[in-house]
Amino acid sequence: MKQEYTITVYTENQIGLLNRIAIIFSRRKINVESLNTSPSEIEGIHRFTIVINEVEDVVKKLARQIEKQVEVLKAYYNTNEQIIWQELALYKVPTDVIAEKVKVERLLREHGARAVVIRKDYTVFEATGQREETDKLVEVLEPYGLIEFVRSARVAIIKDSHGFHEKIKEFEREKPGAEVIENEYLDKQAEVFSM
């Protein structure tokens, strides 16, 4: 049965990688619901957060296919229960209508929103939360002349993760790169000369 999955991909920051990852989805005719890229907790490593609706077997194959890209270090997939996630939404409404017909302070409190821009012609509210929460505020504001609405891509953290930097340390211990091997050699040489 199809369900929502979040695929988290740790990569080097290389030109063209986003296109190659997008091709993996389009070849399989899989629609991407949300896509976010950002720096990760490790300098030089970026994180892709991709949301799709699919069956687990297909998601597992996708993660393996993504990992075959040279710049990709690791791809994980998780259900919504295995992650903590949020989206950011902005709502633009006419200032005069909002000021007259709605008690703005109460509206903001009820939906965890805040005003980020207040002008004579419009006011922009910001809210963060899960999709259902941000959609609810759309419903509330529509009768008051919602001018514009936009939602960001999902940002997510895996609940049981200890951070990707630990995986990199583990990988370096198992398969050290040339720089690590050279440093170990130099350390041993220093020990020999200090005796």
Backbone bond lengths (Angstrom), bond angles and torsions (degrees), N, CA, C in turn:
res aa  C-N    CA-C-N  psi(-1)  N-CA   C-N-CA  omega(-1)  CA-C   N-CA-C  phi
1 M - - - 1.446 - - 1.535 109.99 -
2 K 1.321 116.49 137.19 1.461 120.77 179.76 1.520 110.65 -71.41
3 Q 1.330 114.85 142.31 1.453 120.90 172.82 1.520 108.37 -150.46
4 E 1.322 115.79 172.20 1.460 120.03 -177.94 1.525 109.89 -79.46
5 Y 1.321 116.21 129.21 1.460 122.99 176.07 1.521 109.39 -123.86
6 T 1.314 116.09 146.10 1.456 122.59 173.19 1.516 107.51 -111.28
7 I 1.325 116.10 121.28 1.465 121.72 177.85 1.520 107.04 -101.32
8 T 1.321 116.57 124.55 1.459 123.03 178.54 1.516 107.57 -109.40
9 V 1.345 116.02 123.86 1.462 121.21 -175.38 1.523 108.49 -122.87
10 Y 1.321 116.75 124.46 1.469 122.17 174.97 1.519 108.03 -97.99
11 T 1.337 116.27 127.67 1.462 120.45 -173.63 1.518 111.38 -140.19
12 E 1.347 114.09 164.17 1.456 119.97 164.04 1.524 105.54 -76.67
13 N 1.315 117.84 154.58 1.458 121.34 -178.20 1.528 109.11 -88.40
14 Q 1.334 116.73 90.41 1.455 121.83 -176.07 1.520 111.39 -120.69
15 I 1.316 116.17 144.04 1.466 122.31 177.09 1.525 109.00 -65.05
16 G 1.327 116.54 136.51 1.461 122.14 175.59 1.517 115.28 90.28
17 L 1.326 117.49 -11.01 1.469 119.79 -177.60 1.526 111.20 -66.29
18 L 1.314 117.58 -41.94 1.465 120.80 179.16 1.536 110.19 -57.44
19 N 1.320 116.42 -42.54 1.464 120.34 178.91 1.527 111.35 -62.23
20 R 1.329 117.10 -44.22 1.470 120.20 -179.36 1.535 111.45 -65.68
21 I 1.322 117.35 -37.04 1.467 120.47 176.93 1.527 110.01 -67.93
22 A 1.336 117.27 -41.95 1.470 120.88 178.92 1.530 110.88 -60.99
23 I 1.323 117.60 -36.81 1.469 121.61 179.12 1.529 110.71 -63.29
24 I 1.329 117.34 -36.72 1.472 120.84 178.37 1.529 110.18 -57.85
25 F 1.328 117.30 -40.05 1.467 121.48 179.15 1.526 111.42 -74.62
26 S 1.327 116.86 -43.29 1.471 118.84 -175.86 1.526 111.71 -68.47
27 R 1.332 118.72 -33.98 1.470 120.70 176.49 1.520 111.86 -59.86
28 R 1.325 115.90 -33.76 1.459 121.13 -178.74 1.525 112.51 -93.96
29 K 1.340 115.45 4.99 1.476 121.98 -179.86 1.530 112.06 56.34
30 I 1.349 115.15 44.29 1.463 121.61 178.90 1.523 108.20 -107.19
31 N 1.318 115.68 124.94 1.455 121.39 -179.93 1.530 110.22 -81.24
32 V 1.313 116.14 132.13 1.465 121.74 175.61 1.519 107.62 -89.57
33 E 1.331 116.38 119.07 1.464 122.16 -178.88 1.523 112.09 -77.12
34 S 1.337 115.99 -34.53 1.459 121.56 -176.48 1.526 108.19 -156.17
35 L 1.347 116.06 142.21 1.464 121.02 179.68 1.519 108.26 -142.66
36 N 1.317 116.07 127.14 1.454 122.01 178.27 1.520 108.55 -134.14
37 T 1.325 116.64 136.73 1.465 120.08 172.05 1.524 107.58 -124.45
38 S 1.326 115.38 142.58 1.462 119.61 -179.66 1.523 108.68 -160.88
39 P 1.325 116.47 163.73 1.464 118.67 172.16 1.531 109.10 -63.73
40 S 1.326 116.96 154.30 1.463 120.87 177.09 1.526 109.08 -103.69
41 E 1.325 115.67 -169.58 1.464 120.77 178.81 1.529 112.47 -71.86
42 I 1.342 116.89 -9.00 1.465 121.47 -178.80 1.518 108.87 -110.58
43 E 1.316 116.54 127.67 1.462 120.86 179.97 1.533 110.27 -59.08
44 G 1.333 115.88 132.07 1.461 121.20 178.49 1.526 114.17 86.63
45 I 1.329 117.74 -7.35 1.466 121.73 179.16 1.526 108.25 -110.22
46 H 1.334 115.75 130.13 1.461 121.22 178.75 1.524 110.35 -106.24
47 R 1.309 113.61 161.81 1.466 120.78 -176.35 1.525 108.98 -126.88
48 F 1.314 116.57 125.07 1.459 122.60 173.63 1.523 106.69 -100.35
49 T 1.329 117.31 135.76 1.456 122.11 173.59 1.527 106.34 -121.04
50 I 1.328 116.29 114.03 1.461 122.30 -173.77 1.523 108.68 -121.20
51 V 1.330 116.78 129.41 1.456 121.56 -179.96 1.525 109.21 -111.89
52 I 1.348 115.52 129.07 1.468 121.09 177.57 1.528 109.41 -139.10
53 N 1.325 116.16 162.02 1.466 122.85 171.99 1.517 106.89 -110.17
54 E 1.319 116.90 114.14 1.468 120.05 -175.78 1.524 109.38 -162.20
55 V 1.342 116.09 172.81 1.467 121.18 175.35 1.529 108.30 -84.32
56 E 1.334 116.41 155.76 1.467 120.47 -173.30 1.523 113.00 -61.45
57 D 1.335 118.54 -40.12 1.472 119.96 -179.59 1.516 111.83 -58.75
58 V 1.309 117.04 -41.76 1.473 121.34 179.33 1.527 109.92 -66.78
59 V 1.335 117.23 -41.96 1.467 121.57 -179.38 1.531 109.83 -63.64
60 K 1.323 116.97 -41.20 1.463 121.72 178.35 1.534 110.53 -60.09
61 K 1.336 116.53 -44.96 1.474 121.10 178.48 1.527 111.22 -64.82
62 L 1.326 116.49 -40.00 1.466 120.27 177.68 1.526 111.20 -60.43
63 A 1.329 116.69 -45.92 1.470 120.77 -179.87 1.524 110.18 -59.90
64 R 1.337 117.36 -42.60 1.471 120.67 178.16 1.524 111.03 -63.90
65 Q 1.328 116.79 -41.40 1.466 120.92 -179.86 1.532 110.74 -65.60
66 I 1.317 116.88 -41.36 1.472 120.76 178.10 1.523 110.10 -62.22
67 E 1.344 117.22 -40.73 1.467 120.82 -179.46 1.526 112.80 -64.12
68 K 1.319 118.56 -18.27 1.464 121.63 178.79 1.524 112.49 -72.85
69 Q 1.341 116.83 -15.71 1.462 119.85 176.86 1.529 108.11 -67.89
70 V 1.313 116.93 135.39 1.469 122.22 -173.99 1.526 112.08 -55.61
71 E 1.332 117.50 -41.59 1.463 121.00 -174.59 1.525 113.33 -80.18
72 V 1.334 117.67 -8.56 1.461 120.86 -177.37 1.527 109.89 -84.94
73 L 1.320 116.03 127.29 1.460 121.38 179.97 1.532 110.97 -89.51
74 K 1.342 117.01 -41.73 1.460 120.63 -178.86 1.520 109.74 -164.15
75 A 1.334 115.89 145.66 1.467 121.84 175.02 1.527 108.55 -127.25
76 Y 1.309 116.28 130.51 1.464 123.06 177.62 1.526 108.19 -118.17
77 Y 1.327 116.93 152.92 1.465 119.47 171.36 1.524 108.26 -131.11
78 N 1.341 115.10 143.13 1.461 121.06 -176.27 1.520 110.94 -144.46
79 T 1.335 115.25 151.75 1.459 121.14 171.74 1.527 107.99 -81.57
80 N 1.329 116.79 170.06 1.469 120.45 179.85 1.522 112.65 -63.38
81 E 1.334 117.07 -27.05 1.467 120.11 179.03 1.532 112.11 -72.62
82 Q 1.326 117.68 -19.42 1.466 121.63 -176.50 1.520 113.31 -95.10
83 I 1.335 116.95 0.75 1.463 120.60 -177.49 1.520 111.03 -131.60
84 I 1.325 114.79 163.17 1.460 122.58 169.25 1.521 104.37 -111.22
85 W 1.331 117.04 123.22 1.460 118.84 -175.16 1.517 112.68 -140.44
86 Q 1.315 114.00 155.62 1.462 122.44 -179.91 1.532 109.18 -146.98
87 E 1.322 114.52 159.70 1.454 122.27 171.41 1.521 106.89 -133.39
88 L 1.316 116.89 153.86 1.456 123.08 177.93 1.525 107.55 -107.83
89 A 1.325 117.50 138.50 1.464 121.01 178.33 1.523 109.69 -131.79
90 L 1.343 114.94 144.99 1.458 122.25 175.26 1.525 108.78 -119.73
91 Y 1.338 115.97 139.95 1.464 122.60 -177.58 1.522 107.99 -129.50
92 K 1.331 117.17 126.61 1.465 121.32 177.69 1.530 108.45 -109.37
93 V 1.340 115.92 124.56 1.472 121.27 -179.06 1.537 109.18 -133.40
94 P 1.337 116.69 154.74 1.473 118.80 177.13 1.527 110.91 -64.62
95 T 1.303 116.89 130.03 1.462 121.43 -176.68 1.520 111.84 -63.66
96 D 1.338 117.88 -42.76 1.463 119.72 -176.40 1.522 112.15 -63.81
97 V 1.332 117.78 -39.19 1.465 121.42 -179.82 1.529 110.39 -68.46
98 I 1.323 116.09 -45.20 1.472 120.94 -179.51 1.523 110.06 -62.80
99 A 1.324 117.31 -43.44 1.463 121.16 -177.60 1.523 111.69 -65.90
100 E 1.333 117.54 -36.08 1.456 120.88 -177.51 1.521 113.62 -81.49
101 K 1.327 117.52 -44.51 1.459 120.91 -167.57 1.527 115.68 -99.71
102 V 1.293 117.75 -15.87 1.463 120.01 -174.24 1.520 108.86 -128.01
103 K 1.308 115.08 139.50 1.459 118.80 171.75 1.524 106.37 -80.47
104 V 1.304 115.52 98.37 1.460 122.53 -170.87 1.522 112.37 -57.27
105 E 1.292 117.13 -45.23 1.464 120.39 -177.65 1.532 111.28 -58.04
106 R 1.337 116.74 -45.54 1.465 121.27 179.07 1.530 111.14 -64.17
107 L 1.325 116.35 -42.96 1.468 121.96 179.17 1.529 110.96 -59.41
108 L 1.320 115.72 -45.15 1.466 120.22 179.70 1.528 111.03 -63.13
109 R 1.317 116.49 -45.76 1.463 121.27 -178.95 1.527 111.62 -61.70
110 E 1.326 116.67 -46.36 1.464 121.73 -177.18 1.523 113.11 -60.30
111 H 1.325 116.35 -33.38 1.463 120.02 -174.45 1.532 112.96 -112.45
112 G 1.316 117.33 10.86 1.463 120.91 177.73 1.513 112.55 61.51
113 A 1.319 117.28 30.50 1.467 121.72 -178.56 1.521 110.10 -101.80
114 R 1.315 114.07 165.57 1.461 119.52 175.05 1.521 108.90 -144.76
115 A 1.307 116.37 151.11 1.463 121.16 178.12 1.525 108.01 -78.87
116 V 1.331 116.57 129.89 1.467 119.82 177.88 1.521 111.69 -108.49
117 V 1.338 117.07 -24.58 1.464 122.18 175.99 1.524 107.97 -143.44
118 I 1.327 115.34 129.37 1.465 119.66 174.55 1.534 106.95 -126.71
119 R 1.345 115.08 115.25 1.470 122.01 177.02 1.512 108.56 -123.62
120 K 1.324 116.62 171.43 1.460 119.79 178.99 1.518 111.76 -60.77
121 D 1.353 116.27 -39.89 1.461 119.85 -173.97 1.522 114.12 -89.88
122 Y 1.324 118.34 -27.30 1.469 119.78 179.02 1.519 111.88 -154.04
123 T 1.339 113.85 161.08 1.458 122.54 174.72 1.528 107.34 -126.53
124 V 1.330 116.34 139.91 1.472 121.18 178.11 1.521 108.23 -113.52
125 F 1.338 114.78 125.44 1.458 122.00 175.97 1.520 109.10 -103.56
126 E 1.321 115.40 152.12 1.463 121.91 176.16 1.521 108.03 -124.48
127 A 1.337 116.14 137.22 1.466 120.64 175.09 1.521 108.52 -141.42
128 T 1.316 116.35 146.07 1.458 120.66 174.00 1.515 107.99 -120.59
129 G 1.320 114.20 151.44 1.455 118.66 178.82 1.506 110.31 160.55
130 Q 1.305 115.39 -167.05 1.453 119.87 177.01 1.517 108.43 -86.69
131 R 1.316 116.20 165.84 1.462 121.95 -171.85 1.531 113.21 -51.38
132 E 1.328 117.24 -44.07 1.458 120.60 -178.49 1.532 111.08 -60.93
133 E 1.326 116.45 -37.66 1.467 120.84 -178.51 1.529 111.13 -69.04
134 T 1.327 116.74 -43.82 1.465 118.98 -179.36 1.528 111.37 -72.29
135 D 1.339 117.18 -32.07 1.471 120.30 176.17 1.521 111.34 -67.06
136 K 1.323 117.72 -34.90 1.461 122.12 -179.46 1.525 110.91 -61.55
137 L 1.332 116.60 -40.27 1.464 120.05 179.63 1.531 110.83 -68.04
138 V 1.327 118.41 -30.31 1.475 121.41 173.91 1.523 109.06 -60.07
139 E 1.327 116.37 -46.91 1.467 121.35 -179.97 1.530 111.34 -60.66
140 V 1.326 116.01 -40.20 1.461 120.95 -178.81 1.531 110.66 -67.33
141 L 1.337 117.66 -38.80 1.463 121.35 -174.37 1.533 113.76 -86.28
142 E 1.325 118.95 -20.21 1.470 121.46 -177.74 1.531 113.46 -54.81
143 P 1.330 119.47 -44.48 1.479 118.94 179.46 1.531 113.79 -64.02
144 Y 1.329 117.52 -16.34 1.459 121.78 -178.26 1.525 112.12 -100.80
145 G 1.327 117.14 16.37 1.462 120.84 174.27 1.512 114.03 85.13
146 L 1.312 117.26 47.81 1.462 121.05 176.88 1.529 108.91 -54.49
147 I 1.320 117.40 117.47 1.466 122.67 -176.95 1.524 110.49 -84.71
148 E 1.330 114.86 -43.97 1.459 119.19 -174.69 1.531 109.56 -152.67
149 F 1.330 114.71 149.03 1.472 121.35 178.76 1.522 107.86 -143.42
150 V 1.322 116.59 137.29 1.463 120.87 175.38 1.525 108.45 -145.34
151 R 1.334 115.19 142.87 1.461 120.72 179.54 1.526 107.84 -124.23
152 S 1.310 116.22 142.51 1.461 120.98 178.64 1.521 110.28 -79.43
153 A 1.302 115.08 171.82 1.456 120.75 171.62 1.529 108.43 -73.02
154 R 1.305 115.45 163.91 1.458 121.96 -179.52 1.531 110.50 -70.71
155 V 1.321 114.87 140.44 1.462 121.22 165.51 1.520 105.75 -115.75
156 A 1.327 116.27 137.20 1.465 119.59 -173.47 1.512 111.38 -144.43
157 I 1.311 114.80 148.80 1.461 123.08 174.00 1.523 106.89 -124.95
158 I 1.321 116.19 134.65 1.463 121.56 179.98 1.527 108.34 -76.78
159 K 1.324 117.22 126.72 1.469 121.59 -175.73 1.525 112.75 -58.36
160 D 1.329 118.42 -45.66 1.463 121.37 -174.06 1.524 113.96 -91.69
161 S 1.317 118.48 13.54 1.465 121.60 -178.74 1.529 110.48 -86.09
162 H 1.322 115.74 143.51 1.471 121.38 174.85 1.517 110.49 -103.88
163 G 1.324 116.79 14.75 1.461 121.63 179.91 1.514 110.69 97.14
164 F 1.314 114.76 142.18 1.456 119.17 -176.52 1.527 112.15 -70.95
165 H 1.325 117.91 -23.67 1.466 120.14 179.46 1.529 111.42 -59.90
166 E 1.339 117.46 -30.91 1.469 120.37 176.79 1.521 110.94 -67.43
167 K 1.346 116.83 -38.09 1.469 120.93 177.48 1.522 110.68 -64.22
168 I 1.325 117.16 -39.12 1.467 120.47 179.79 1.529 109.87 -66.03
169 K 1.334 117.61 -41.99 1.474 120.32 177.64 1.528 110.27 -61.15
170 E 1.329 116.31 -43.44 1.462 121.48 178.94 1.536 110.69 -61.99
171 F 1.321 116.16 -43.66 1.463 121.36 179.34 1.531 110.33 -62.30
172 E 1.330 117.16 -42.94 1.470 121.18 179.65 1.527 111.52 -64.40
173 R 1.344 117.28 -33.71 1.471 119.58 177.75 1.527 110.32 -68.39
174 E 1.356 116.53 -39.22 1.465 120.71 -178.32 1.523 112.23 -75.46
175 K 1.327 116.92 -44.06 1.462 122.11 -177.10 1.517 108.84 -133.68
176 P 1.319 118.36 78.39 1.461 119.92 -175.46 1.531 111.70 -66.71
177 G 1.326 114.78 141.95 1.463 120.77 176.31 1.513 110.65 -75.82
178 A 1.319 116.33 171.86 1.467 122.34 -177.33 1.523 111.36 -57.82
179 E 1.335 117.61 -39.87 1.458 121.23 -179.05 1.529 110.83 -63.31
180 V 1.322 117.72 -41.58 1.465 121.81 179.76 1.521 109.77 -65.96
181 I 1.331 117.25 -45.60 1.467 121.28 179.68 1.518 110.40 -60.65
182 E 1.336 116.97 -42.76 1.462 121.19 179.60 1.523 110.38 -62.48
183 N 1.335 117.81 -42.52 1.465 121.38 179.19 1.523 111.27 -64.44
184 E 1.344 118.04 -38.99 1.463 121.15 177.27 1.534 110.08 -63.77
185 Y 1.332 116.31 -40.83 1.459 121.11 178.58 1.527 110.26 -62.07
186 L 1.341 116.37 -44.99 1.465 120.36 -179.96 1.521 111.16 -65.21
187 D 1.336 117.49 -37.98 1.465 120.49 177.17 1.523 111.22 -62.12
188 K 1.330 116.75 -41.80 1.468 120.09 179.43 1.509 110.77 -67.07
189 Q 1.342 117.49 -39.18 1.466 120.94 177.71 1.526 110.83 -63.18
190 A 1.327 116.50 -39.43 1.451 120.35 178.68 1.523 111.29 -63.63
191 E 1.350 116.29 -38.20 1.464 120.53 177.72 1.519 110.82 -63.00
192 V 1.335 116.98 -42.47 1.464 122.18 -178.73 1.528 110.00 -62.79
193 F 1.324 116.35 -43.55 1.471 119.66 -178.06 1.518 112.62 -73.03
194 S 1.311 117.73 -23.36 1.468 119.01 -178.78 1.526 111.90 -82.21
195 M 1.337 117.50 -11.28 1.473 120.17 -178.57 1.494 112.08 -79.37
